[in-house]
Amino acid sequence: MNEVIKQFKVRGESAQCSRFGCGHINETYLVTCDSGLTYILQKINKNIFTRPEELMGNIAAITEFLAKNSDDPRSSMHLVPTLEGKAYYKDAQGEYWRMYDFVHSTVCLQKAETAKDFYYSGLAFGKFQGRLAQFPAQTLKEPIVDFHNTRARFAQLHAALEKNYEGRAALCEKEIAFALSLEKEGGVIVDKLESGELPLRVTHNDTKLNNILFDYDSRTPLCVIDLDTIMPGSSLYDFGDSIRFGASTAAEDEKDLDKVWCDMELFRTYTQGFLEGCGGNLTDLEVQMLPMGAKIMTLECGIRFLADYLNGDTYFRTHYEGQNLDRCRTQFKLVADMESKWEEMAKIVNECAK
């Protein structure tokens, strides 16, 4: 490990290196130098991120842009360059490594303990959108191609239906019919991005609460972390996915669908924070379509669970038979609930936008 650390421009000699955090994808280490400075070292998981050089190009461009446009050094991540001035180091085994400055006096929350935490989540990801509003999103690469291309996700569902592993389609005819009834509407965000009606934005695509660093003392958000899934897309993706899991009243695999709905107070709370954070940088159409972002992202997640179930559970890890179908059902219940509350959602967005 010391040989890897030596490839980066750290101040001092490495005195200690230990595993850090609770991430499940990349290997993360805390490096402490004899100078007293600390760093975060990560080995990128090439099985998940098959284009690490493009991924690191995205991160380098975004973090540099954020740092140049803020006076607060804790408002963005800072990459430590290699001795050659690169954003990553590739070792003799072909593994890719990166290093960040460690951000002191911060905390990550694994779940929202209060409604205020959810508001702050919206504020943080809204600020992320607002601060990157002038960044040329078209220059970014797609580390995961077609990640939120809902038309492509429906194509995967159709392919899964043709495969129909062990005849599973007969066990979920209702869910299949629900998904296909929304196929045309499912492509609306992609269509409007392609037509230029919606602007291309920098999207984070993993808007969980634990991807925000909070100030340890004030518990206010400082910066967004875990930038591996950054790519060009729509602001509606990040907003919608946050609502999908953050405003749901039940676990993702809840079997009792009577417990599953979209909480309108949580929807309002996040929307207030998100729009405040965006600082007026969204277009009128983006604001108007925020409920659609929530609906489409929830629908998309549901069809991904459904397709994986039909394929024999080859993508999402499952812990019991039929878990992906349970996950699909909760997402579709949320979609149906959003449809029944459509006017209320639109009213909340309009009130929060004033």
Residue pairs with C-beta under 8 A, 6 or more apart in sequence:
1 17
1 29
1 41
2 14
2 17
3 91
4 41
4 89
4 91
4 97
5 14
5 17
5 31
5 41
5 99
6 14
7 82
7 83
7 89
7 97
8 39
8 41
8 80
8 81
8 82
8 83
8 89
8 99
9 80
9 81
9 82
9 83
10 31
10 33
10 37
10 39
10 80
10 99
11 33
11 35
11 37
12 33
12 34
12 35
12 36
12 37
13 33
13 34
13 35
14 31
14 32
14 33
14 34
15 32
15 33
15 34
16 30
16 31
16 32
17 29
17 30
17 31
17 32
17 41
18 29
18 30
19 27
19 28
19 29
19 30
20 28
20 29
20 30
20 40
21 28
21 108
22 110
23 226
25 45
25 48
25 228
26 42
26 43
26 44
26 45
26 228
27 42
27 43
27 45
28 40
28 41
28 42
29 40
29 41
29 42
30 38
30 39
30 40
30 41
30 102
31 38
31 39
31 40
31 41
31 99
32 38
33 39
37 102
38 102
38 104
39 80
39 99
39 100
39 101
39 102
40 99
40 100
40 101
40 102
41 97
41 98
41 99
42 97
42 98
42 99
42 100
43 95
43 96
43 97
44 52
44 55
44 56
44 88
44 95
44 96
44 97
44 98
44 228
46 52
46 94
46 95
46 96
49 55
49 143
49 144
49 228
50 143
51 141
51 143
52 88
52 96
53 88
53 96
54 141
54 142
54 143
55 141
55 143
55 228
56 87
56 88
56 96
56 98
57 87
57 141
58 140
58 141
58 143
58 227
58 230
58 231
59 77
59 79
59 87
59 98
59 227
59 228
59 230
60 79
60 87
61 135
61 139
61 140
62 132
62 135
62 140
62 202
62 227
62 230
63 76
63 77
63 78
63 79
63 227
65 132
65 135
66 75
66 76
66 77
66 131
66 132
66 223
67 73
67 76
67 78
69 131
70 76
70 131
72 222
74 103
74 106
74 213
74 215
74 222
74 223
75 222
75 223
76 223
77 100
77 101
77 103
77 223
77 225
77 227
78 100
78 101
79 87
79 98
79 99
79 100
80 99
80 100
80 101
81 87
82 88
82 89
87 98
88 96
88 97
88 98
89 96
89 97
89 98
90 96
90 97
91 97
103 213
103 222
103 223
105 215
105 216
105 217
106 213
106 214
106 215
106 216
106 222
107 213
107 214
107 215
107 216
107 219
108 210
108 211
108 212
108 213
108 214
108 225
109 117
109 209
109 210
109 212
109 214
110 209
110 210
111 209
111 210
112 118
112 121
112 209
112 246
115 265
115 266
115 269
117 209
118 209
118 246
118 266
118 269
118 270
118 273
119 269
119 270
119 272
119 273
120 212
120 214
120 219
120 220
120 221
120 273
121 207
121 209
121 212
121 221
121 242
121 246
121 270
121 273
122 242
122 269
122 270
122 271
122 272
122 273
122 274
122 276
122 277
123 221
123 273
123 274
123 276
123 277
124 212
124 221
124 223
124 224
124 273
124 277
125 204
125 207
125 212
125 224
125 238
125 239
125 242
125 274
125 277
126 273
126 274
126 275
126 276
126 277
126 278
126 279
127 221
127 277
127 278
127 279
128 202
128 204
128 224
128 238
128 277
129 201
129 202
129 235
129 238
129 274
129 277
129 278
129 281
129 282
130 277
130 278
130 279
130 280
130 281
132 201
132 202
133 201
133 278
133 281
135 202
137 200
137 201
137 202
137 232
137 233
138 200
138 232
140 202
140 230
140 231
140 232
141 231
142 231
142 232
143 228
143 229
143 230
143 231
144 229
144 231
146 152
146 153
147 205
147 229
147 231
147 233
148 189
148 203
148 205
148 233
148 234
148 237
148 297
148 300
149 190
150 186
150 187
150 189
150 190
150 296
150 299
150 300
151 186
151 187
151 190
153 186
153 300
153 303
153 304
153 307
154 179
154 183
154 186
154 187
154 303
156 303
156 304
156 307
157 179
157 303
157 306
157 307
157 310
159 307
160 306
160 307
160 308
160 310
160 311
161 169
161 176
161 310
163 310
163 311
164 310
165 310
165 311
165 312
166 312
168 309
168 310
168 312
169 176
169 310
171 325
172 306
172 309
172 310
172 325
172 328
175 302
175 306
175 325
175 328
175 329
175 332
176 306
178 332
178 335
178 336
179 299
179 302
179 303
179 306
179 332
182 299
182 335
185 296
186 296
186 299
186 300
186 303
188 292
188 296
189 198
189 234
189 236
189 237
189 289
189 292
189 293
189 296
192 198
192 285
192 289
193 200
193 233
193 234
197 285
198 234
198 236
198 283
198 285
198 286
198 289
199 283
199 286
200 232
200 233
200 234
201 232
201 233
201 234
201 235
202 230
202 232
203 230
203 231
203 232
203 233
203 234
203 235
203 237
203 238
204 211
204 224
204 227
204 229
204 230
204 238
205 229
205 230
205 231
205 233
205 237
205 238
205 241
206 226
206 228
206 229
207 238
207 241
207 242
208 245
209 246
211 224
211 225
211 226
212 221
212 222
212 223
212 224
212 225
213 221
213 222
213 223
213 224
213 225
214 220
214 221
214 222
215 221
215 222
234 286
234 293
235 278
235 282
235 286
235 293
236 286
236 289
236 290
236 292
236 293
236 296
236 297
237 293
237 297
239 270
239 271
239 274
239 290
239 293
239 294
240 290
240 292
240 293
240 294
240 295
240 296
240 297
240 298
241 297
241 301
242 270
242 274
243 262
243 267
243 270
243 293
243 294
243 297
243 298
244 294
244 297
244 298
244 301
244 331
244 334
245 252
246 266
246 270
247 262
247 263
247 266
247 267
247 270
247 294
248 260
248 261
248 262
248 263
248 330
248 334
249 259
249 260
249 261
249 262
249 263
250 256
250 259
250 260
250 330
251 330
252 327
252 330
252 331
253 323
253 326
253 327
253 330
254 260
254 326
254 330
255 326
257 329
257 330
257 333
260 330
260 333
260 334
260 337
261 333
261 334
261 337
262 294
262 334
262 337
262 338
262 341
264 341
264 344
264 345
264 348
267 294
267 345
267 348
268 348
268 352
271 290
271 348
271 349
271 352
272 352
274 290
275 282
275 287
275 349
275 352
275 353
287 349
287 353
288 346
288 349
290 349
291 338
291 342
291 345
291 346
291 349
294 338
294 345
295 335
295 338
295 339
298 331
298 334
298 335
298 338
299 331
299 332
299 335
301 331
302 327
302 328
302 331
302 332
302 335
303 328
304 315
304 316
305 316
305 324
305 325
305 327
305 328
305 331
306 324
306 325
306 328
308 314
308 315
308 316
308 324
309 322
309 324
309 325
309 328
313 323
313 324
316 324
316 327
318 324
338 345
